[in-house]
Amino acid sequence: MDHSATTPVAAEVLQAMLPYLSDRFGNASSLHGFGREAKEALEESREKVAKLLGAGPEEIIFTSGGTESDNLALKGIVRRNRRQGNHIITTKIEHPAILETCRALEKEGFSVTYLPVTEEGLVDIAALEAAIRPETILISVMHANNEVGTIEPIEEIGRLAAEKDIYLHTDAVQSVGKIATKVDSLGVDLLSLSAHKIYGPKGVGALYVRKGSKLESIVQGGGHERGLRSGTENVAGIAGLAKAAELCEQNMAEEGERLSRLSERLAALVIGRVKDAWINGTMKRRLPGSLNFGFSYVEGESLLLYLDSKGIAVSTGSACSSHKLEPSHVLLSLGLPPVNCHGSLRITMGRSNTEEDVDYVGECIVEAVERFRGISALGRE
Ligand SMILES: Cc1ncc(COP(=O)(O)O)c(C=O)c1O
């Protein structure tokens, strides 16, 4: 129930990777047979990843994951296009891979606007338009939020960015493989993705870079990946990413419908039985299988630990920040009072989850909330 944190490696993905961890160990830059074999696997993988995005293979740069792709997109574009301006627009609900990169860029002299979002968790297009300045060179808005699962109106933002001739990047780490992410329909110039969120291995991802985009490398060295990301390619990981992308594309529509039914079932079960419970973020534009519950008078951490003891993995806030005690920056941005941010539970379902799982999880959540409210002073009032 925590697939947005990570997913298991699919059996087919592991099979696709194994040869490159044993016999086919060549370095894709070597000119001999071993190298050519690795290079072939690399280029076939590039085509498969490109296909999922409706892009050209030459527009795919392999990286070490979502975080690096986000860093390369932002730093790469703004450093290279500094002469055109120094202003970046992003949102307050981005993943730290974007927010912390923006903070670092502020120290380099760039100016960043962090757009607020509506109560539903969506970017307000009028506010975005008003934030655009003559010196704006990059807009970066995530496709789907990792904490609440809401889907941002990237197509509309894409039209605006194209009209104003501003680069548009989207962090699609949570949406790729789950909903359509064709780059031309979205109207994006750059898109980040990560293998471990789509049943691929950890430590590998990609950045889509639209042909003609001007950006500079952030990792200097031997000039791999069109000079944009030096370092010997992780061929096994990349082959795994490609297989994962292929599997997602084959099952996307069916799996999306199945997961949406499961999340509706769980939402109805929990909201129907627990008082003072709600769903954070809009239900209208949401990743299949993704829910973020809010409960008054109870700590998300207590619920998480109770559910863990029942063999159920969930998260409160985002997995990356769940060791922090501060309320989630995403829930605060949705306008939730800090006290209500503490009682949140993120449920993100995936391939192996069934209706039986949902019913069991629902029962356990109801039980957990009742139990902790029973021992909390506020809950007894
Ligand atoms: C929206 C979003 N962006 C970026 C990342 C970072 O990706 P990676 O773990 O591959 O570095 C994550 C991971 O949780 C994410 O959810």
The ligand as a Tripos MOL2 file, in Angstrom:
@<TRIPOS>MOLECULE
LIG
   16    16     1     0     0
SMALL
NO_CHARGES

@<TRIPOS>ATOM
      1 C1          7.5950   13.3710   -7.5500 C.3       1 LIG1
      2 C2          8.9420   12.7760   -7.3050 C.ar      1 LIG1
      3 N1         10.0350   13.3300   -7.8550 N.ar      1 LIG1
      4 C3         11.2620   12.8260   -7.6710 C.ar      1 LIG1
      5 C4         11.4620   11.7160   -6.8930 C.ar      1 LIG1
      6 C5         12.8490   11.1940   -6.7230 C.3       1 LIG1
      7 O1         13.0670   10.0730   -7.5280 O.3       1 LIG1
      8 P1         14.2860    9.0650   -7.2160 P.3       1 LIG1
      9 O2         13.8940    8.3190   -5.9900 O.co2     1 LIG1
     10 O3         14.3630    8.1880   -8.4280 O.co2     1 LIG1
     11 O4         15.4970    9.9030   -7.0440 O.co2     1 LIG1
     12 C6         10.3710   11.1030   -6.2720 C.ar      1 LIG1
     13 C7         10.5580    9.9510   -5.3660 C.2       1 LIG1
     14 O5          9.8470    9.7650   -4.3970 O.2       1 LIG1
     15 C8          9.0710   11.6360   -6.4940 C.ar      1 LIG1
     16 O6          7.9960   11.0940   -5.9360 O.3       1 LIG1
@<TRIPOS>BOND
     1     1     2 1
     2     2     3 ar
     3     2    15 ar
     4     3     4 ar
     5     4     5 ar
     6     5     6 1
     7     5    12 ar
     8     6     7 1
     9     7     8 1
    10     8     9 2
    11     8    10 1
    12     8    11 1
    13    12    13 1
    14    12    15 ar
    15    13    14 2
    16    15    16 1
@<TRIPOS>SUBSTRUCTURE
     1 LIG1         1 GROUP 0 **** ****
